[in-house]
Amino acid sequence: MRKSFRAGAVAMLAAAAMLTAGCSGTSGTDAGSANDPNQKVELTYWAWAPNLDKVVEVWNEKNPNIHVTVNKQDGGDPAVTKLLTAVKAGSGAPDLIQAEYQKIPTLVAADALADLSGTEANETKSNFPEGVWDSVTLGGDALYAVPQDTGPMVFYYRADIFEKLGLSVPTTWDEYAQAAKAVHAADPEAYLGTFSSNDAGWFTGMAQQAGASWWGVDGDAWSVNIDEDPTKKVAEYWGGLVEEGTIDNKPMYTPEWNTALNTGKQVGWLSAAWGPGVLSGNAGATAGQWKVAPMPQWDASKPSTGNWGGSSTAVTTQSKNAEAAAKFATWLNTDPEAVQALVKETGVYPADNAGAKSALTEAPEFFSNQPDFYEVVGDAAQNVGSFTYGPNVNVAFNAYNDQFAKAAQAKQKSAFSDAVKSMQQVTVEDLKQTGFTVK
């Protein structure tokens, strides 16, 4: 499956015609460059994580013959566009790039990422949750990046308001719906949550928890599986709550949403491991009043969660020192000192299992009232299922923003179902227009 996708996708995009082109960075590498003490290697790393250069300084001090320079980029999409331009031009790409998981299929299809399965990076599989590893292998034998951080989803809630109302923390989605009704009944201006149409990553994580995987590979063809039972179930669930008026229908990250967090009108937030940073920044006065719990479950006997966010470290096919680059990427994301520095300097939740456990020993200051904060998050991280992204994820995400904005405004359950169908149609049509075979 992986080889068929590799050859088919690359050919259809008129990039390198051969399957082995994906390994060009590795096969063209001077195998001794990573280890030859007399040969200094200069590597460039495009990334946007804050203070990443401080982490890289630790590497450079210990590895004078493999020097890495961080070239700060503006977020994920601009960096990807810039890299694709360099690949098309045949020059100008860095040795390494910070790549969001959902962008990896796009970069692989464009022959932008080297296959690291022949390097020491391939030995890190046991360091990461299975679902995260699948994100960088695309379910096959090739390895296109080393996982860096991840965003397992959890449920943040106002513990003081739950206690005041005598509510138990919901463990199932049925219980969540009942709690949402109770919160809104007690205060017509208060909601347990909101359906947000401005961040497709949030909804993707919700669908992933229900068992969705929006793209698939069959030989040289893609399948698009958005309009199927898992995603339809999630959309209809939230559409029903919006139609009833028991949860809000306003987007996240607005001044109105921030105010509601501060005033107790937003009583809960289904978010990711990085949530404390948002809460402390937007609702600092409520510190110590929130707690974290696992996401409510569709089937309590089979715990699962979704992932929202996260990125990896990939080596580009234009790197002339791919083995040295892979050596650095492996260190950056699995070495205990490096992971500790990532946590301290960049504030990420590490994908590395052992690194997360050893680096995150104390709850975030905002959650100092919950000493087991990272135990809850760590357990959630192990329950993230696999999810396959496709080469036109931006198209699907834009379709989500467009279609679900209309559905949320309409406040009708049927409109949420229609939005899923529209996402499917838009995504399939774009794949076909781009030149992919779709089954």
TORROTOR-351515 format. One line per 2 residues: number of its first residue (from 1); their letters; for each residue x, y, z of C-alpha. Coordinates in Angstrom, 2 decimals. Example, Ala and Ser with C-alpha at 12.3 -4.5 7.8 and 13.67 -1.06 7.14 Angstrom:
// TORROTOR-351515
1 = as = 12.30:-4.50:7.80 | 13.67:-1.06:7.14
***
This chain:
// TORROTOR-351515
1 = mr = 0.00:0.00:0.00 | 2.73:2.47:0.94
3 = ks = 4.82:1.77:-2.13 | 1.82:2.04:-4.40
5 = fr = 0.86:5.37:-2.88 | 4.41:6.60:-3.14
7 = ag = 4.75:5.85:-6.83 | 1.21:6.83:-7.78
9 = av = 1.01:10.10:-5.87 | 4.40:11.32:-6.96
11 = am = 3.74:10.51:-10.60 | 0.36:12.18:-10.55
13 = la = 1.86:15.37:-9.24 | 4.55:15.29:-11.92
15 = aa = 7.28:15.23:-9.30 | 9.90:12.51:-9.25
17 = am = 8.57:9.60:-11.25 | 10.20:6.80:-9.35
19 = lt = 9.38:5.36:-5.94 | 13.00:5.52:-4.91
21 = ag = 13.07:9.27:-5.40 | 11.60:9.57:-1.92
23 = cs = 14.88:8.19:-0.60 | 17.04:10.50:-2.66
25 = gt = 18.18:12.50:0.34 | 19.35:9.40:2.14
27 = sg = 20.81:7.56:-0.82 | 22.72:10.65:-1.90
29 = td = 24.21:11.19:1.54 | 27.84:10.71:2.38
31 = ag = 27.28:7.91:4.85 | 30.29:8.94:6.85
33 = sa = 29.33:12.58:7.19 | 27.38:11.98:10.39
35 = nd = 30.29:10.28:12.09 | 33.48:11.53:10.49
37 = pn = 35.19:13.63:13.22 | 37.20:15.50:10.59
39 = qk = 34.26:16.63:8.50 | 31.97:19.41:9.70
41 = ve = 28.39:19.36:8.51 | 26.18:22.44:8.38
43 = lt = 22.43:21.80:8.58 | 19.56:24.24:8.23
45 = yw = 16.27:23.69:10.06 | 13.05:25.52:9.16
47 = aw = 10.80:25.69:12.22 | 8.35:27.96:14.02
49 = ap = 8.24:26.60:17.60 | 9.24:29.39:20.03
51 = nl = 12.75:29.30:21.47 | 13.68:26.22:19.48
53 = dk = 17.07:27.78:18.82 | 17.81:27.48:22.56
55 = vv = 17.22:23.74:22.38 | 19.41:23.46:19.30
57 = ev = 22.22:25.26:21.16 | 22.44:22.24:23.46
59 = wn = 23.02:20.00:20.42 | 25.55:22.33:18.84
61 = ek = 27.64:22.50:22.01 | 27.83:18.70:22.16
63 = np = 28.17:18.06:18.43 | 30.60:20.60:16.98
65 = ni = 30.91:18.67:13.72 | 27.18:18.67:12.99
67 = hv = 26.06:22.27:13.37 | 22.36:23.10:13.08
69 = tv = 21.03:26.56:12.34 | 17.35:27.29:13.01
71 = nk = 15.68:29.43:10.36 | 12.49:30.75:11.97
73 = qd = 9.38:30.40:9.81 | 5.88:31.83:9.99
75 = gg = 3.78:28.88:11.12 | 3.04:25.62:9.37
77 = dp = 1.30:26.60:6.12 | 3.79:29.27:4.97
79 = av = 6.72:26.93:5.65 | 5.08:24.12:3.68
81 = tk = 4.34:26.42:0.74 | 7.91:27.68:0.80
83 = ll = 9.29:24.14:0.85 | 7.06:22.99:-2.02
85 = ta = 8.29:25.95:-4.06 | 11.91:25.01:-3.38
87 = vk = 11.28:21.37:-4.29 | 9.67:22.38:-7.57
89 = ag = 12.59:24.70:-8.31 | 15.13:21.99:-7.52
91 = sg = 17.01:24.02:-4.91 | 16.55:26.23:-1.86
93 = ap = 15.13:23.69:0.59 | 16.55:23.27:4.10
95 = dl = 17.95:20.03:5.48 | 15.18:19.74:8.06
97 = iq = 11.69:21.12:8.51 | 9.13:21.16:11.30
99 = ae = 6.17:19.42:9.68 | 2.67:19.17:11.10
101 = yq = 1.31:15.64:10.92 | -1.56:16.56:8.61
103 = ki = 0.87:18.07:6.09 | 3.09:15.00:5.74
105 = pt = 1.02:13.32:2.96 | 1.13:16.54:0.92
107 = lv = 4.90:16.76:1.29 | 5.41:13.07:0.53
109 = aa = 3.29:13.30:-2.60 | 5.42:16.23:-3.76
111 = da = 8.62:14.24:-3.14 | 9.72:16.77:-0.52
113 = la = 10.59:14.41:2.35 | 13.36:11.83:2.51
115 = dl = 12.64:8.29:3.65 | 14.47:7.84:6.97
117 = sg = 13.76:4.14:7.36 | 17.43:3.36:6.64
119 = te = 18.70:5.68:9.37 | 18.83:5.51:13.16
121 = an = 15.55:7.43:13.26 | 13.80:4.18:12.37
123 = et = 14.84:2.71:15.72 | 12.64:5.15:17.63
125 = ks = 9.31:3.46:16.93 | 8.90:2.17:20.49
127 = nf = 9.32:5.70:21.84 | 5.96:6.87:20.54
129 = pe = 2.28:5.93:20.74 | 1.19:3.78:17.81
131 = gv = -1.17:6.38:16.40 | 1.57:9.02:16.38
133 = wd = 4.04:6.68:14.66 | 1.45:5.94:11.98
135 = sv = 1.28:9.66:11.28 | 4.94:9.74:10.21
137 = tl = 4.98:6.40:8.39 | 1.58:6.82:6.71
139 = gg = 0.90:3.25:7.73 | 3.75:1.76:5.69
141 = da = 7.41:0.82:5.89 | 8.83:4.22:4.97
143 = ly = 9.57:6.82:7.66 | 9.10:10.45:6.73
145 = av = 9.75:12.24:10.03 | 10.44:11.81:13.73
147 = pq = 7.48:12.79:15.95 | 8.09:15.84:18.12
149 = dt = 4.94:16.91:19.94 | 1.35:15.83:20.06
151 = gp = -2.03:17.06:21.23 | -4.08:14.28:22.86
153 = mv = -7.56:15.62:23.55 | -9.05:15.84:27.02
155 = fy = -11.93:17.57:28.80 | -11.27:20.73:30.79
157 = yr = -14.05:21.79:33.14 | -14.77:24.29:35.90
159 = ad = -14.58:22.07:38.98 | -16.04:24.76:41.25
161 = if = -19.17:25.15:39.10 | -19.59:21.39:38.78
163 = ek = -19.43:21.11:42.56 | -21.89:23.96:43.03
165 = lg = -24.38:22.31:40.68 | -23.79:18.83:42.08
167 = ls = -22.66:17.50:38.70 | -20.47:14.47:38.11
169 = vp = -17.76:14.62:35.46 | -19.26:13.06:32.30
171 = tt = -17.61:9.83:31.21 | -19.81:9.23:28.16
173 = wd = -21.25:11.51:25.51 | -24.76:10.83:26.80
175 = ey = -23.62:12.05:30.21 | -22.00:15.08:28.60
177 = aq = -25.33:15.99:26.97 | -27.10:15.68:30.31
179 = aa = -24.48:17.81:32.05 | -24.76:20.42:29.28
181 = ka = -28.51:20.62:29.84 | -28.03:21.00:33.59
183 = vh = -25.47:23.79:33.21 | -27.65:25.73:30.80
185 = aa = -30.79:25.20:32.90 | -29.05:26.59:35.98
187 = dp = -27.89:29.67:34.06 | -29.37:30.41:30.62
189 = ea = -26.22:32.35:29.73 | -23.88:29.47:30.63
191 = yl = -22.80:26.56:28.44 | -20.72:23.45:29.01
193 = gt = -19.09:24.01:25.65 | -19.43:25.45:22.19
195 = fs = -19.45:24.02:18.71 | -16.64:25.84:16.95
197 = sn = -16.68:26.11:13.18 | -13.38:28.00:12.94
199 = da = -10.91:25.20:13.69 | -11.16:22.03:11.63
201 = gw = -8.44:20.43:13.74 | -10.80:20.39:16.71
203 = ft = -13.53:18.61:14.77 | -11.00:16.24:13.20
205 = gm = -9.93:15.16:16.69 | -13.55:14.61:17.70
207 = aq = -14.14:12.47:14.60 | -10.90:10.60:15.15
209 = qa = -12.03:9.62:18.64 | -15.20:8.14:17.12
211 = ga = -13.11:5.98:14.78 | -12.95:8.16:11.68
213 = sw = -10.05:8.26:9.23 | -10.84:10.70:6.46
215 = wg = -8.52:9.42:3.74 | -7.32:6.00:2.70
217 = vd = -4.97:4.46:0.16 | -5.79:1.58:-2.17
219 = gd = -2.95:0.88:-4.57 | -2.49:4.03:-6.64
221 = aw = -5.85:5.46:-5.62 | -7.10:7.55:-2.74
223 = sv = -10.39:7.09:-0.97 | -12.18:9.84:0.93
225 = ni = -14.14:8.64:3.94 | -15.49:11.80:5.54
227 = de = -19.17:11.09:4.90 | -19.21:7.84:6.87
229 = dp = -20.70:6.71:10.15 | -18.04:7.94:12.65
231 = tk = -17.99:11.52:11.39 | -21.73:11.59:10.75
233 = kv = -22.31:10.43:14.32 | -20.17:13.23:15.73
235 = ae = -21.76:15.89:13.51 | -25.29:14.80:14.33
237 = yw = -24.49:14.69:18.05 | -23.24:18.28:18.11
239 = gg = -25.91:19.42:15.71 | -28.53:18.05:18.07
241 = lv = -27.05:19.91:21.04 | -26.86:23.17:19.07
243 = ee = -30.44:22.75:17.85 | -31.61:22.20:21.44
245 = gt = -29.69:25.27:22.53 | -27.90:23.41:25.33
247 = id = -24.45:24.30:24.03 | -23.24:27.45:22.33
249 = nk = -22.75:27.81:18.58 | -20.06:30.53:18.65
251 = pm = -16.45:29.98:17.51 | -13.54:29.64:19.89
253 = yt = -10.76:32.22:20.23 | -13.02:35.24:19.93
255 = pe = -13.23:38.07:22.49 | -16.71:36.80:23.35
257 = wn = -15.37:33.30:24.03 | -12.52:34.64:26.13
259 = ta = -14.94:36.66:28.22 | -17.13:33.60:28.75
261 = ln = -14.13:31.62:29.99 | -13.37:34.36:32.51
263 = tg = -16.91:34.81:33.75 | -17.91:31.17:34.11
265 = kq = -20.26:31.24:31.13 | -18.08:28.67:29.33
267 = vg = -17.94:25.90:31.91 | -15.97:23.35:29.87
269 = wl = -13.63:23.01:26.94 | -12.84:19.91:24.90
271 = sa = -9.27:20.63:23.93 | -5.76:19.20:23.82
273 = aw = -2.75:18.80:26.08 | -1.65:22.34:25.26
275 = gp = -4.90:23.76:26.67 | -3.42:25.15:29.91
277 = gv = -1.46:27.73:27.94 | -4.63:29.03:26.30
279 = ls = -6.62:29.00:29.53 | -3.93:30.76:31.54
281 = gn = -3.50:33.37:28.83 | -7.20:34.02:28.25
283 = ag = -8.70:33.33:31.68 | -5.87:33.79:34.14
285 = at = -8.17:34.88:36.98 | -9.77:31.41:37.00
287 = ag = -6.55:29.56:37.86 | -7.14:26.73:40.31
289 = qw = -10.82:26.46:39.39 | -10.38:24.12:36.42
291 = kv = -9.62:20.42:36.28 | -8.86:17.97:33.49
293 = ap = -10.53:14.62:32.79 | -10.55:12.12:29.93
295 = mp = -12.80:12.93:27.00 | -16.31:11.50:27.30
297 = qw = -16.50:8.18:25.49 | -18.76:6.68:22.85
299 = da = -18.00:3.24:24.28 | -16.73:3.36:27.87
301 = sk = -15.33:-0.18:27.53 | -13.02:0.94:24.71
303 = ps = -11.33:4.19:25.78 | -10.21:6.37:22.91
305 = tg = -9.37:9.97:22.22 | -8.52:12.22:19.34
307 = nw = -5.47:14.30:18.57 | -5.52:18.04:17.95
309 = gg = -2.23:19.49:16.78 | 1.36:18.37:16.92
311 = ss = 4.31:18.28:14.58 | 7.40:16.31:13.62
313 = ta = 10.96:16.83:12.40 | 11.47:15.77:8.79
315 = vt = 14.49:15.66:6.49 | 14.01:17.05:3.00
317 = tq = 14.99:15.30:-0.21 | 17.36:18.15:-1.06
319 = sk = 19.53:17.54:2.01 | 23.02:16.33:1.10
321 = na = 23.54:15.18:4.69 | 20.40:13.21:5.43
323 = ea = 22.06:10.80:7.87 | 23.44:13.66:9.93
325 = aa = 20.05:15.35:9.79 | 18.33:12.15:10.91
327 = kf = 20.81:11.86:13.77 | 19.88:15.35:14.93
329 = at = 16.13:14.75:14.50 | 16.40:11.59:16.57
331 = wl = 18.28:13.39:19.35 | 15.93:16.37:19.36
333 = nt = 12.82:14.28:19.89 | 13.99:11.31:21.99
335 = dp = 17.05:12.31:24.02 | 15.94:12.99:27.64
337 = ea = 17.90:16.24:27.87 | 16.55:17.44:24.54
339 = vq = 12.95:16.58:25.41 | 13.33:18.32:28.76
341 = al = 14.60:21.40:26.92 | 11.71:21.23:24.44
343 = vk = 9.24:21.26:27.30 | 11.00:24.09:29.10
345 = et = 11.72:26.33:26.13 | 8.89:25.68:23.68
347 = gv = 6.08:24.50:25.96 | 5.15:21.49:23.82
349 = yp = 3.68:18.20:25.00 | 6.33:15.69:23.83
351 = ad = 5.34:12.79:21.63 | 8.09:10.67:23.22
353 = na = 6.44:8.54:25.93 | 9.35:8.33:28.36
355 = ga = 10.37:11.91:27.70 | 6.92:13.24:28.50
357 = ks = 6.76:11.25:31.71 | 10.18:12.37:32.96
359 = al = 9.92:15.99:31.82 | 6.38:16.67:33.01
361 = te = 6.50:15.79:36.70 | 4.53:18.76:38.01
363 = ap = 1.14:20.04:36.92 | 1.02:23.36:35.04
365 = ef = 0.78:26.28:37.43 | -2.73:27.01:36.20
367 = fs = -3.70:23.48:37.32 | -1.71:23.40:40.56
369 = nq = -4.92:22.17:42.25 | -4.64:18.90:40.29
371 = pd = -1.31:17.13:40.93 | -2.20:14.23:38.63
373 = fy = -2.76:16.53:35.63 | -0.11:14.91:33.45
375 = ev = -1.14:11.41:34.47 | -4.57:12.10:32.99
377 = vg = -3.05:13.59:29.83 | -0.47:10.80:29.57
379 = da = -3.15:8.12:29.72 | -5.10:9.95:27.02
381 = aq = -2.02:10.08:24.80 | -1.88:6.28:24.74
383 = nv = -5.47:6.07:23.51 | -5.11:8.15:20.35
385 = gs = -6.17:6.08:17.37 | -4.68:6.13:13.88
387 = ft = -5.92:8.71:11.43 | -4.90:8.99:7.77
389 = yg = -4.59:12.44:6.27 | -4.61:13.06:2.54
391 = pn = -2.70:15.30:0.13 | -5.47:17.94:0.05
393 = vn = -6.10:18.39:3.76 | -6.24:22.17:3.37
395 = va = -9.16:21.82:0.98 | -11.07:19.60:3.42
397 = fn = -10.33:21.91:6.33 | -11.48:24.96:4.39
399 = ay = -14.64:23.11:3.44 | -15.21:22.40:7.13
401 = nd = -14.89:26.09:7.99 | -17.30:27.09:5.24
403 = qf = -19.93:24.39:5.64 | -20.04:24.11:9.42
405 = ak = -20.15:27.89:9.85 | -23.43:27.74:7.94
407 = aa = -24.64:24.76:9.95 | -23.83:26.35:13.30
409 = qa = -25.62:29.52:12.24 | -28.67:27.52:11.08
411 = kq = -28.85:25.68:14.43 | -30.33:22.62:12.75
413 = ks = -29.15:19.05:13.20 | -29.87:18.30:9.55
415 = af = -27.57:21.15:8.50 | -24.70:19.47:10.35
417 = sd = -25.31:16.25:8.40 | -25.41:18.22:5.17
419 = av = -22.09:19.86:6.07 | -20.40:16.46:6.26
421 = ks = -21.74:15.52:2.83 | -20.47:18.79:1.41
423 = mq = -17.02:18.26:2.89 | -16.88:14.85:1.24
425 = qv = -17.94:16.21:-2.13 | -15.52:19.15:-2.12
427 = tv = -12.58:16.96:-1.05 | -13.24:14.28:-3.67
429 = ed = -13.70:16.80:-6.47 | -10.45:18.54:-5.59
431 = lk = -8.48:15.28:-5.60 | -9.81:14.44:-9.05
433 = qt = -9.09:17.91:-10.41 | -5.55:17.70:-9.05
435 = gf = -4.97:14.49:-11.01 | -5.34:11.80:-8.37
437 = tv = -7.26:8.59:-8.88 | -10.12:8.37:-6.39
439 = k = -12.00:5.21:-5.54
***
